[in-house]
């Protein structure tokens, strides 16, 4: 969209997209932590129940990703509207 406009977009648009990418990485990290902890518990012969801390951390990260996704979609819509010819 910057190429179509031949000028940079507003800084808030880049910020929203950067935050979205950052939150995606956090969700991936929380999911990896959950998998590693579950496999460690299984090796130790512990019961198969999930540790609530892992689930809560993942749920919080997904919630933050949902908010960041809505903001990124709004920012992209604004960028698109600014790109359209008048």
N, C-alpha and C positions, 0 to 999 in steps of 0.2 A: 504494500500500500504506500510505503514511502517512495518507492520508485514511480508509482503512478502519479503521486502528488509532486514529485521532484523536490520535496522538502521533508524534513524530519517531522514526525508526529509529536504530539504533546508528551511530555515526560511521564505523566501519569499512566499512559498506555504502556510504555516500556516497563514501568514499575509493576503494574498489575501482571504483566506476562512473566516477568522475572520472579515475582512472588509465587505465581502458579507453578512454575518449574521447581522452585525451591520446595514447595509443599509436596509436590509429587515425589521428590527425592526423600522427604521425611516419611511419607507413607511406605515407600519401598523399604526404607531402613527398618521401620517398625514391623513390617511383615517379615523381613528376614530375621529380626530378633525373635519374633514369635515362633518361627519355624525352628530356629536353632535351640531355643529353650525347650520347645516341645520334644525335639529329638533327644536332647540331653536328659530330660526326665524319663523318656522311654528307655534309654540305655541304662538308667539307674534302677529300672524296675518300679518306678513310682506309678501310682494310678494314672489312668489316661485323662483325667480331668485337666482342663486348661487353667493356667495361672491367670487370675483375674487382672493382674497388673498389665500383662501383655495385651490382653483383649481391650482393656480400657485405654491404653496408650494408642493402640491401633484405631479404636473408635474415635478418639479425639483427633488423631491425625486425619482420618477420613472426613470428619466434620470440618476441619480447617480447609481441607482440599475442596470440599463442596462450596464453601464460602469463596475461596480463591477462584474456583472455576466460574462461579457466577460473575465475579468482578472482571475476570479475563474476558468472558463472553461479552459483557457490557462494553469493555474497553475496545474490543475488536469491532463491535457494532458501531461505536462512535468513530473509530478510525475509518471504517467503511463509509459512513455517512460523510465524513470530511473528504473522502477520496472521490465521491461521486461528482460529476460535473454539475455546475449550478444552473 
